[in-house]
Structures are given as C-alpha cells and as structure tokens.
Amino acid sequence: MRTDPTDMRSVWVLAAATTLVVTSFAMFSPLLAVQLQQRGYSTTAIGAFAMIPFACVGLLIPLMPRAFRRFGLGRCYVAGLVLESACTLGYALTDSFAVWCASAVLGGIGAAAVWNGTEALLAQRAPPAQRGRVMGLYQTALGGALALGPFLPVALKWPAATTLWLAAAVQFAALALALATGVARRQPEPDSRATGIKHLGTWSAMRQVPALAGIAFVGGVFEAGLGSISAAHGASTGLSMAQAASIVGALGLGSFLLQFPAGLAADRFSPRWVFGVAGALLLVSVAAFAATTGQQHLWLLWASAWVWGGVGGALYTLTMIAVAHHFKGDAVAAGTAAMITGYTAGGALGPVVSGAALQFAGVLGLAAWLGVLALGVLALARHSD
C-alpha cells in the first residue's frame, strides 16, 4: 500500500508537537515543587498541588471520546494545547498559590485532550503497516523528553522565571506546529452505517476489547506502579539512597529503550505472539526478583526493574497499536481512551497493592502478585487478535 508523504509528514509533526509539550512539562514540574517548598508550603500542600493535573486526566479521559465526537478530534487536540500553554503562563505571571492551582486544573484538562487526542490522531493517520514503527518512535520520544526535561534548566543554568517563560514558548511553538498541519479543520464524519460503531464510548470500547484493556492495566502496574516500591525495597535491603534510586532509573531506562523494538515487532508479528513474549519476559523477571531475598543476588533488582519498565511500557504501546487495527473512524479515540484508562488504573493501584504485598508477605509475596499479573498477560494474549 502506498503511503501519502503529506500524511506521514503530518503524523511526525503532530508527534513532535506533543513531545515538545511533554518536554516543557518535564522542565518546569520539579521547579514548581521546589519553589513552593522554598515559600514554606507543607509537603502535603505540594503533593496536593502535584496531584491536580493527574486527577483531572484520570477523571476526564473516559469523557474525551464524547468531546471528540461533538467538537472534532483535531479541534479538541488544539484546544488542549491552548489550555496547557495558558496553564504555563499562569505559573509564569504570578506567585499566587490559588492561581497556580487553577492553572494546574487548566493544564490537566488540556493534558487529557492532548494525550488521548495524540494517540488517536497517530493511530488514525499512520499507515496500518507502519503503525508499530510510528507509535514506537513516538513513545520513545516521550520517554526521552521526560528524562531530558528536568536536566535542561540545571545544565543551562536558567533561573526559575526564565524556565517558566521558555516552557511557555515551547508550548506555543508546539501549538504553531499543530496548526500548520491543518488538524484543527473539521474532518468529515464517517458514515455510521459503514462503521457500525460511530458512537462508541470509552466503556463500550473496553467491553469490546477487554483483553487489551486488561493488558494495558498490567502495563500500568509494571511501568508506572513499581517505581516507588522498588526503590523502597532496595533501601530496605541496605542499599544507599543513591543506589535505591538507581533502581528506578533502570526501570525508566528500560521503558525508553524497548518502545521502538516493540513497535517494530507489532508490525511484523501477530498481537498474540508479541503479547505472549511480553508475558513470558515478565514471568522470568519476576522469578529473578524472587531470588533477591536477603542480601543475595541483589544485582537482579536492577535487571528485573529494567524488564518491568521496558515490557510494561511496551505493553501500553502494543495495546495502542492493537486498538488502532481493531477500531475504525472516530471509534479509534474511544479505543485509545479505554487503553489509557486501563493503564492509569494500573499505575494508580499498582503501588498500593504491591506495597501491601511486600509489607505483609515480603519479597515472595510481591513476586506472587506480579507473577499472577504476568500469567494474566499470557492468558489474555490468546484473546488479543
């Protein structure tokens, strides 16, 4: 099948625009927490402030497909970019904590539209034979942006005010890039008689592909839900703070490195095969983690974390690719929203369940819980085609 070069250019430009937004967020997010601490705010207040955008995303993602149908996917995506830019301007223009909280709400609403919108737009516009490559490269770029962003102000010695204004400039540049693709123009709606699923919502999509939603949940647990627990466990074994924190670094490095290979595998092999391999790798990593009881074989903590981050992140990417093949038209947005919902649920519940398992049953208890999840991926892989 021939690929329209114009369509592919728009795919890469939209991916670049969202990557710029994520870079800017990574630049100023730690800075805001430091500024609040220096002004005397409690850690509870700082934590509540940091939670605002993520809570907004979690609440709004299930509603995004309805907004996309009403206003248009591209328009909602651009509106999200505008809200995120306005959010950063709010941080730059004032020191008021109330205004910052209001700005965080705007940013959270915008992030929900941009996150779901980007995934859906890339899934719709990328040629079917290259969806894995496109999504893999996009997720790799996001991982790089999240890793690089916090170091930019330090490396370039930017003061706080300069960082916030430059972050806003980066976001407006992303908005200009997106507008240049024409994504905000209303697209003709697909014929519901042809697709049969035009008005599909998030929960309806999840019911159509429960296996993929379950796999996305497991991905969220392993990639987003084990960072704090693995670091705390490392510290409890006698590791220094730097050594324990480096376990989280191994998890992030794995996530960064395995996204693109996972995308390439999705273009070449069936979903059942790639999900099966992912489940098997998780099972092996969990067995390795179970061997770290006491002071023996502690190096396996880093090896296991690397696999958890890499395969956990890959599961999310692979489910996004799978729903792009499963759904058509505007139903793709509902499918991607379902995967984001499953992933965020895993990221939210993972630390709680994993922490309880480690506290009450030790390393073997946590390994048992994670082993059940890995076996779940192997079982769900059979229903993923």
C-alpha positions in Angstrom: 0.0 0.0 0.0 1.3 3.4 -0.9 1.9 6.0 1.8 1.0 9.6 1.2 4.1 11.6 2.1 1.9 14.5 3.2 0.0 12.3 5.6 3.2 11.0 7.1 4.6 14.5 7.5 1.6 15.5 9.5 2.0 12.3 11.6 5.5 13.2 12.5 4.7 16.9 13.1 1.9 16.1 15.5 4.1 13.6 17.3 6.8 16.3 17.6 4.3 18.9 18.9 3.2 16.6 21.7 6.8 15.7 22.5 7.6 19.4 22.9 4.7 19.8 25.3 5.9 16.9 27.4 9.4 18.3 27.4 8.2 21.7 28.7 6.2 19.9 31.4 9.2 18.0 32.5 11.2 21.2 32.5 9.0 23.1 35.0 7.3 20.4 37.0 10.1 19.8 39.5 10.8 23.6 39.6 7.3 24.3 40.8 7.6 21.9 43.7 11.0 23.4 44.7 9.5 27.0 44.6 6.6 26.0 46.8 8.9 24.4 49.3 11.1 27.5 49.4 8.0 29.6 50.1 7.2 27.5 53.1 4.3 25.3 51.9 4.0 21.9 53.5 4.7 18.7 51.7 1.0 17.9 51.9 0.1 21.1 50.0 2.9 20.4 47.5 1.7 16.9 47.0 -1.9 18.0 46.6 -0.9 20.6 44.0 1.1 18.0 42.1 -1.9 15.7 42.1 -4.3 18.2 40.4 -3.3 17.7 36.7 -3.2 13.9 37.1 -6.5 13.8 38.8 -8.0 15.9 36.0 -6.6 13.5 33.4 -7.9 10.4 35.2 -11.4 11.9 35.6 -11.7 13.3 32.0 -10.1 10.6 29.8 -13.3 8.5 29.8 -15.2 11.5 28.6 -12.9 12.5 25.8 -14.4 10.4 23.0 -17.7 12.2 23.5 -16.0 15.6 23.3 -14.1 14.4 20.2 -17.4 13.4 18.5 -19.1 16.7 19.3 -16.3 19.1 18.5 -13.9 17.2 16.4 -10.7 15.3 17.3 -8.3 17.8 15.9 -10.1 20.8 17.4 -10.1 19.2 20.9 -6.4 18.4 20.5 -5.6 22.0 19.6 -7.8 23.3 22.4 -5.8 21.1 24.8 -2.6 22.6 23.6 -4.1 26.1 24.2 -5.1 25.2 27.7 -1.7 23.8 28.5 0.0 26.9 27.2 -2.4 29.1 29.3 -1.5 26.9 32.3 2.2 27.6 32.0 1.6 31.3 31.5 -0.4 31.3 34.8 2.7 29.9 36.5 5.0 32.5 35.0 2.8 35.5 35.6 2.1 35.2 39.3 3.3 33.6 42.5 -0.3 33.1 43.9 -0.8 29.5 45.0 -4.6 29.8 44.2 -3.8 30.9 40.7 -1.3 28.1 40.4 -3.9 25.6 41.4 -6.4 27.0 38.9 -3.7 26.8 36.2 -3.0 23.2 37.2 -6.7 22.4 36.5 -6.4 24.1 33.1 -3.3 22.1 32.4 -4.9 18.8 33.5 -7.9 19.4 31.2 -5.6 20.2 28.4 -3.4 17.2 29.1 -6.4 14.9 28.9 -7.3 16.2 25.4 -3.7 16.2 24.2 -2.8 12.7 25.5 -5.9 11.0 24.2 -6.0 13.2 21.1 -2.4 12.5 20.1 -2.8 8.7 20.5 -6.0 8.7 18.4 -4.6 11.0 15.7 -1.5 9.0 15.2 -3.5 5.7 15.2 -5.8 7.1 12.6 -3.2 8.8 10.3 -0.3 6.4 10.4 -0.4 3.8 7.6 -1.6 0.4 9.0 1.7 -1.3 8.0 3.7 1.3 9.9 1.6 1.9 13.0 4.0 0.0 15.2 7.0 2.0 13.9 5.2 5.3 14.4 3.9 4.5 17.9 7.2 3.0 19.0 9.2 6.1 17.9 6.6 8.4 19.4 6.7 6.6 22.8 10.5 6.6 22.7 10.5 10.3 22.1 8.2 10.9 25.1 10.4 8.8 27.3 13.4 10.9 26.2 11.5 14.1 26.8 10.6 13.1 30.3 14.1 12.1 31.1 15.8 15.1 29.5 13.4 17.9 30.5 14.3 18.2 34.2 18.1 18.5 33.4 17.7 21.4 30.9 17.3 24.2 33.4 20.2 22.9 35.5 22.5 22.3 32.6 21.8 25.7 31.0 21.7 27.5 34.4 18.3 29.0 33.8 16.6 30.8 36.7 13.1 29.9 37.6 11.4 32.7 35.8 13.3 32.1 32.6 12.5 28.4 32.7 8.8 29.1 33.0 8.7 31.6 30.2 10.8 29.3 27.9 8.5 26.4 28.8 5.5 28.6 27.7 7.4 29.5 24.5 8.0 25.8 23.7 4.3 25.1 24.2 3.3 27.9 21.9 5.8 26.5 19.3 4.0 23.1 19.6 0.7 24.8 19.1 2.0 26.5 15.9 3.3 23.2 14.6 0.0 21.5 15.2 -2.0 24.3 13.5 0.4 24.1 10.5 -0.8 20.5 9.8 -4.4 21.7 9.5 -5.5 19.4 12.2 -8.0 21.9 13.6 -10.1 21.8 10.4 -13.3 19.8 10.9 -13.0 16.5 9.2 -16.0 14.8 7.5 -17.5 12.3 9.9 -17.5 8.6 8.9 -20.8 7.0 7.9 -22.1 5.2 11.0 -23.9 2.7 8.7 -20.5 1.8 7.3 -18.6 1.5 10.6 -21.4 0.4 12.8 -19.6 1.8 15.9 -19.6 5.5 15.3 -20.9 6.5 18.7 -18.7 4.1 20.7 -17.7 5.4 24.1 -14.8 4.5 26.4 -16.6 1.9 28.4 -18.2 0.4 25.3 -14.8 0.1 23.7 -13.4 -1.5 26.8 -16.2 -4.1 26.7 -15.3 -4.9 23.1 -11.6 -5.4 23.8 -11.4 -6.5 27.5 -8.3 -8.5 26.9 -6.4 -5.4 25.6 -7.7 -3.3 28.5 -6.5 -5.9 30.9 -3.1 -6.0 29.3 -2.9 -2.2 29.5 -3.7 -2.4 33.2 -0.8 -4.8 33.7 1.5 -2.4 31.7 0.5 0.4 34.1 1.3 -1.7 37.1 4.8 -2.7 35.9 5.9 0.6 34.3 4.2 3.3 36.4 3.3 1.4 39.6 6.5 -0.1 40.8 9.0 2.8 40.9 8.5 3.9 44.5 8.0 0.3 45.7 11.2 -1.0 44.1 13.2 2.0 45.4 11.8 1.5 49.0 12.5 -2.2 48.8 16.1 -1.6 47.6 16.6 0.8 50.6 15.3 -1.8 53.0 18.0 -4.3 51.8 20.7 -1.9 53.0 21.3 0.0 49.7 22.2 3.7 49.9 19.7 6.2 48.8 21.5 6.8 45.5 21.7 3.0 44.8 18.0 2.6 45.6 17.0 5.5 43.4 19.1 4.0 40.6 16.7 1.0 40.5 14.0 3.5 39.4 16.5 4.8 36.8 16.9 1.2 35.5 13.1 1.0 35.2 12.9 4.3 33.2 15.8 3.2 31.0 14.1 0.0 30.1 10.9 1.9 29.2 12.9 4.2 27.0 14.9 1.5 25.1 12.2 -1.0 24.4 9.4 1.1 23.0 10.7 1.2 19.4 11.6 -2.5 19.2 8.2 -3.4 20.5 6.6 -1.2 17.8 8.7 -2.9 15.1 7.6 -6.3 16.4 4.0 -5.3 16.3 4.4 -4.5 12.6 5.8 -8.0 11.8 4.1 -10.4 14.2 0.6 -11.1 15.5 -0.7 -9.5 18.7 -1.0 -12.9 20.3 2.7 -13.5 19.6 4.1 -10.2 20.9 1.9 -10.2 24.0 2.9 -13.8 24.7 6.6 -12.9 24.5 6.0 -9.9 26.8 4.2 -12.0 29.4 7.0 -14.6 29.3 9.6 -11.9 29.9 7.7 -10.5 32.8 7.4 -14.0 34.3 11.1 -14.6 34.0 11.8 -11.1 35.6 9.5 -11.9 38.5 11.3 -15.2 39.1 14.6 -13.3 39.1 13.2 -10.8 41.6 12.1 -13.6 43.9 15.7 -14.7 44.1 16.7 -11.4 45.8 15.6 -12.4 49.3 18.2 -11.4 51.9 21.5 -10.0 50.6 22.0 -12.5 47.8 21.8 -11.7 44.1 20.9 -8.0 44.7 22.0 -7.2 41.1 18.8 -8.9 40.0 16.9 -5.9 41.4 18.2 -3.7 38.6 17.8 -6.4 35.9 14.2 -7.0 37.0 13.4 -3.3 37.1 14.8 -2.9 33.6 12.5 -5.5 32.3 9.5 -4.2 34.2 9.9 -0.7 32.8 10.7 -1.9 29.3 8.0 -4.6 29.0 5.4 -2.6 31.0 5.9 0.4 28.7 5.8 -1.9 25.7 2.5 -3.4 26.7 0.9 0.1 26.7 2.4 0.8 23.2 1.3 -2.6 21.9 -2.3 -2.1 23.1 -2.4 1.2 21.4 -1.3 -0.3 18.1 -3.8 -3.2 18.5 -6.8 -0.9 19.1 -5.8 1.1 16.0 -6.2 -2.1 14.0 -9.4 -3.1 15.8 -11.4 0.1 15.6 -12.2 2.4 12.7 -13.1 6.1 12.3 -13.8 8.1 15.4 -14.1 4.8 17.4 -10.3 4.8 17.5 -10.5 7.6 20.0 -12.7 5.5 22.3 -10.3 2.6 21.9 -7.3 4.7 22.9 -9.2 6.2 25.8 -10.0 2.7 27.0 -6.3 1.8 26.9 -5.3 5.0 28.7 -7.9 4.3 31.4 -6.7 0.7 31.9 -3.0 1.9 32.1 -3.7 4.7 34.5 -5.8 2.4 36.7 -2.8 0.0 36.8 -0.5 2.9 37.6 -2.7 4.1 40.4 -3.5 0.7 42.0 0.0 -0.8 41.4 1.8 1.0 44.3 -1.0 0.2 46.8 -1.3 -3.5 46.1 2.4 -4.0 45.5 3.3 -2.2 48.7 0.8 -4.2 50.7 2.1 -7.4 49.3 5.7 -6.5 50.1 4.8 -5.4 53.6 2.8 -8.4 54.7 4.3 -11.2 52.6 7.8 -9.9 51.8 9.7 -10.4 48.5 7.9 -13.7 47.7 4.5 -12.1 48.3 5.3 -9.3 45.9 6.7 -11.8 43.4 3.5 -13.8 43.7 1.3 -10.8 42.9 3.4 -9.8 40.0 3.6 -13.4 38.8 -0.2 -13.5 38.7 -0.2 -10.4 36.5 2.4 -11.9 34.2 0.4 -15.1 33.9 -2.6 -12.9 33.2 -0.9 -11.4 30.2 -0.1 -14.8 28.8 -3.8 -15.8 29.2 -5.1 -12.6 27.8 -2.7 -12.8 24.8 -4.8 -15.7 23.5 -7.7 -13.3 23.1 -5.9 -10.3 21.7 -6.1 -10.9 18.0 
